[in-house]
Amino acid sequence: MKLFKKISLTALTAVLFIGLVSFSAQQYFSLKFSEEALNKHFQNLTVIKQIAEKSNMAHQEVLFISASVDSLQKDIIDQVRLQQQQQPASKK
């Protein structure tokens, strides 16, 4: 029984370590969209979130979808703000 617990703990530790290491970014990408296209995608994400919230999916799945959409929309807004702040400086 002790051997089983030791193997289980080792396996769990290995999985957690692999999970933590796999999230390090190897490359960064910059995507460029027109304002119109960006607004369209942003609205589509909002609609996806609303559909998920009205569905009969499990609560945890809906929370995951909502959190994922919120995170993506937050990153979009942050990138747009960053680029807008950098534009006036580069035009001088």
Contacts in CASP RR format, 6 or more apart in sequence:
PFRMAT RR
TARGET T0000
AUTHOR 0000-0000-0000
METHOD contacts of the structure
MODEL  1
MKLFKKISLTALTAVLFIGLVSFSAQQYFSLKFSEEALNKHFQNLTVIKQ
IAEKSNMAHQEVLFISASVDSLQKDIIDQVRLQQQQQPASKK
33 41 0 8 1.000
38 76 0 8 1.000
38 80 0 8 1.000
41 76 0 8 1.000
42 73 0 8 1.000
42 76 0 8 1.000
45 69 0 8 1.000
45 72 0 8 1.000
45 73 0 8 1.000
46 69 0 8 1.000
46 73 0 8 1.000
48 65 0 8 1.000
48 69 0 8 1.000
49 65 0 8 1.000
49 66 0 8 1.000
49 69 0 8 1.000
49 70 0 8 1.000
52 61 0 8 1.000
52 62 0 8 1.000
52 65 0 8 1.000
52 66 0 8 1.000
53 62 0 8 1.000
53 66 0 8 1.000
55 62 0 8 1.000
57 65 0 8 1.000
END
